Amino acid sequence: MECPSNIFEKLWAVRGSGTSDDQCIALAYESLGEIDFTGVFRLSFDEVKVEHIEDWMNAQDWINDLGIGLSLEDVFRNHYEDLYSEEILPYHLVKDASELQTLVLSAIRAKSEAGESEIVSIACTEITNGDRALFLLFDDSDAWSLGHAEYIEVVEDLSGLTEANGYYTL
């Protein structure tokens, strides 16, 4: 989508982050008809502390705080009979934060494959001005479709949508 120069310059200046500029948001709304889905979603893992894997209630609280609709049963699906046990605790099943995050990602992907996930991949629209291009990222589809989004993320290309930056494939 071709973008007016004055708006493109505003977006170019914030590439790698985003903006709530009224003209930029208006352009983003105009571009919704041309969105493509990236196949990735953003997930910000809260820091996993030792106490999160010491008992089942703390593990459940950490999973619930992610806000993605997962339960202990989803994350520890191969250990359903051990959930809430006092003899087998989360730290018996996962050694560290990385293993817990791996289980969470596996649960998200399993729910997605079963059509049960509430997570929608990030959508994007490519905008151009002359020989320069940017991508607008739409990661809250409800806000955009209901008309109350107030912030748009802007990137120069999609190569930064990696796990190291908090983006995961479904």
Secondary structure, DSSP 8 states (H G I E B T S, - for coil): -B--HHHHHHHHHTTTSEE--HHHHHHHHHHGGG-EE-SEEE-------GGGGTSHHHHHHHHHHT-SS--HHHHTGGGGGGTT-SSS-HHHH--SHHHHHHHHHHHHHHHHHTT-------EEEEEEETTEEEEEEE--HHHHHHT----EEEES-GGG-SGGGTEEE-
